[in-house]
Amino acid sequence: MTAVPTPIPSPIPSRTEVVLEGIRHRILTGLLIPGQALVETDLAAQFGVSKTPVREALKTLAGTGLVVMNQYKGVTVRMVDADMAREVYDVRLLLEPEALRRVVRRGTPLDAARDALTRAGAAADAAERSLANREFHRALYAPCGNPLLVRMLDEVRDQAALVSAVAWAADPSWEREAAEHAEILRLALEGDADGSAAALHAHIASFVRRAFPRSQEEDGRE
């Protein structure tokens, strides 16, 4: 009996994945701005595909919170306001420092975080720097040993990046955040689990306070 060869998975991403990553990259690097309409026929022409992969990609992006699908208005890049930003960053504040604390206590190497920090410092433009900073944060929490915790943080990762893109467009603060990233990594590499977690918490909290400050009226309701 002749054995049937096992098919070798193609390394080429499916058309939907290509479109998905292409649209996500454009949103997170500011090429597509909040509120901008995403027209299936236009995107299909730009990516050289039919409307079906575009439609599937947009559905996936709606699931991650990057785009909004409306029966009457069509599909648009999600708008960023103070409430949305604070909700996303509140989740990060609750989960991300604890994930880093666990990573440090496990003694996990942080080479990926160090590499991402280096790439961010050497970035030629804002888009490249933004992607490197995003990779830096994920490298801090991904090896925490709890896949569910990683998935929860991954679910808000795109929305957090969208918030950052909007904030940086209004008030670039790369140098300050780069210094904070370096301090977080230094503490983590020294094995200071609580110190690195506290520094990460302060970094996340200060960013959202600067970018989306509360009014006196809002503070009074707290």
N, C-alpha and C positions, 0 to 999 in steps of 0.2 A: 504494500500500500504506500503510495507516494505521500509524503508529508506535505502539508500545505504550509508554505512559509508564513511566518508571523509578520503582519504589516508593520513597517517602521513608521512611527508617527512623524508627520511632516513638521520640520522646524519652522515652516512659514506660518505666521499667525493667520487665522481666518479673517475674512474681510470685515466681519463685525468687530473683531478685536482691534484691527488696524484703525477702523473708523473711531471706535471707542477711545482708544489711546490718543488718537489725533485730536479729537474734540476736547478731551480732558486736558491735554497739554495746552491747547489754545486758551481754555478757560483759566487754568491755573497760572498761566504766564501773562494774562491780561490782554491777549489778542482778541478774545471774545469777552465783552464786559457785561456785568450784571444788567439784566433787563433787555439785552439784545436778543432779537428773534433768531431762532434756529430753523431755517426752512429746509425741509428734507430734500427738495429738488436741487437747491443750491449746494448743499453739502454733498449730495450724491455726485454732482458734476465735479466738485473740487477734489473728491477722493477717487473719482473714476469708478464708481460702483453703482449698483441699482439702489432704489430707495429702501429696499428691505433691510440691508445691513445698517443703514443709517437709522431706520426706525427702531431696530433692536438696540442699537447703541444708545439712542436717546432714552429708551425705556430703562436701560441699566443706569444711566446717569441720573435719571429721575429718582431711582431707588437709592442712590448714594447722596442725594440732596443737592447735586450741582445744577440741575435744571428743573424747571417746573413745567408740567404739561397741563394745559387748560383747554377745555372743550371749545371755547370760543376764541381765545387769544392764541392758540397754538402752543409751541414750545419756546421757552425763553430761558436764558441763563438766570439762575436764581439771584434775586436782589439780596443785598446784605444790609441789614439794619442793626441797631444796637441790641435789640432783643435777641435776634438770631445769633449774633456774635457772642453775647454773654451766655446763651444756652450751650453753644458748642464749646466754649472755653471753660464753662463750669464742669462739663463732662471731663475735659482734659485735666482740670485741676483735681478732680476726684480720683482719677485713675492713673494718669501718666506718672506722677511722682512715686506712687506705690509700685508701679511696674519697674521703674528704674531702681528703687530700693532693693527689689528682689533680684534684679540683674547683678547689682554690685555684691549682694550677699552671696550669690551663687559663684562669684569670682569669674564671671563670663568675660572673655576678651572683648574689648570694644574697638577693635581695629576698624570696623565699618564706620563707626561714629567718627573716629579720628580722620579717616579718609574723606568722609563727607564734609567735615569741618575744613579740611585743607582745600577741597574743591570749591567750597563756598568762598573762601578767602581769595582764591585765584580766579574766580568767575569773571568772564568778560562782559557780562550784562546782567540785568536784573532777573531775567527769566532763568538763566543758568544758576544764579545764586539762590533763587527761590526754590528750585528743585533740589539743590544740594542741601539747603536748610531743612527741607521736608524729609530728605533721606536721613539727615542727622538725627532728627527727633525719633524717627521710626527705629533707627539703629539702637537707640537708648532703651526702648521698651520691648522690642521684638523678642529678645532672648530671655524674657522673664520667667519662662517655664509654664505659663498658663495660656494655652491656645485661645480660650474664651476671652480672656482679658485682652489679648492681642487683637482678636477680631473686633471687639467692642471699640478699641482705639482706632483700628483701621476704618471702621464705619464712619467715624467723624473726621477722619484725616483729610479727605477732600474738602469738606466744608470748612475746616480750619484753615486750609491753604487758600481757599477763596476769600475768607475773612482777611487773611494776611495780605493777599494781593491788593485788596481794596484799601486797606490801611496804609500799605507801603506806597501806593500811588498818591495818596494824599499827603503823607508825611514819612519819607524814607528814614529808617532808623537802623540801617544795616550795621553800622559800626558798634552801636550800643549792644545790639543783640549778638553780634559776633563775640564781643568781650564776655557777655553772659554765657554764651555757649562754651567758650573756652574754659570758664571757671567751673561750669557744671561738669565738663569732661575731666578736668583736673581732679576734682574731688572724687569722681567716680573711679578714676584710675588709681587714686591713692587708697581706695577701699573704704571711703567714708560714705556708707550707704545713706545714713540720715542726713548728712550734710549735702550730698549731691541731690537728694530728693527735695530738701528744703530750697536749695538754689534753683532747681527746676520749677518748683511751685511759685517762687517769687518771680521768676522769669516769665512764666505764662500769665500770672496775675497782673504784673506791671504792664505787659503789652496790651491787654484788653482794657486796662484802666486808661492808658494813654490814648489808645485809638478810639475808644467809645466811652468817654467820661460820663459819669452819672451827674444829673442835675441835682441841685439842692433839694428839690421837691422829691426826686426819686430816693435820695439818701434818707429823707425824712420818713419815707414809707417802709424802710427796711426794719 
